[in-house]
Amino acid sequence: MNEFNESNNGLCTNPYPVKVVLPDLILRVASLTNKVVAVGTSVSVTGTVANTGLIDIAVVAALDYRLSKDRTYGNADDIVMTPVVPNSVYVNPGTMGLGGTYPLTQTVGMLVPANTPGGVYYICGIVDVSAKVSEVNESNNTACSATAYVTIPAH
């Protein structure tokens, strides 16, 4: 369309702040059972995932649990455990709205690898291990038990 004045087709306003609304997942490792655990057996972990963000998650958020000597998830001393039932450790979309929580009792347990050295360990975990959920804060997804709960006997 031809116009008399082509320079007046746009409009700008004063800048207006836009707030990005995202979920924010936090894992709380509450406790676990089987405090003395033989290698090759499982330990049952009880934890809670909380969403402190403003909207629910839109994709599945996977979790991971490990044994640690120093309450730090993801460093060199971690012992990676696997779920007894594959793909059983996750939070589904639509389960946590604003401020919602999702209790996760790993009743099927996490397998302690056969090559785990004897000693006393904390249980550490991470929510959204695959980083599929866009969050307000991506650095607060890990947690460890306050006490070294798991004892692996020398073998």
DANOR-V474978 format. One line per field, one symbol per residue. ss: DSSP state (2 for helix, 1 for strand, 0 for the rest). phi: phi as a letter, one per 30 degrees, with the letter a starting at -180 (. if undefined). psi: psi as a letter, one per 30 degrees, with the letter a starting at -180 (. if undefined). A space follows every 10 residues. Layout:
ss: ???
phi: ???
psi: ???
This chain:
ss: 0000022200 0000000000 0010111111 1100010000 0111111111 1000000000 1111111100 0000000011 0110000001 1000000000 1111111111 1000000011 1111111000 0000100000 0111000001 11000
phi: .dbdbdcccc bbcdebdccd cbdbcbcccd aachdcbddi ccbcccbbcc ccdcbddcbd cdcbbbcbdb ibdjcdddcd cbddcehcca cddicbdeid bbdbcdddic ddedcdddlc bdcbbbciec hccdbdbdcc ccabddbddc ccddb
psi: kklejffhgl kkllkkkkkk jlljkkkjje llliejkkkf alkkkklkkk jgaflllflk jllkklkkfg gjkgaffkjk lkkejkgfil kllgfjakgl ljkjjifflk kklfgkkkak klkllkkhfg hfkklejfgg flllkfkjek kjlk.
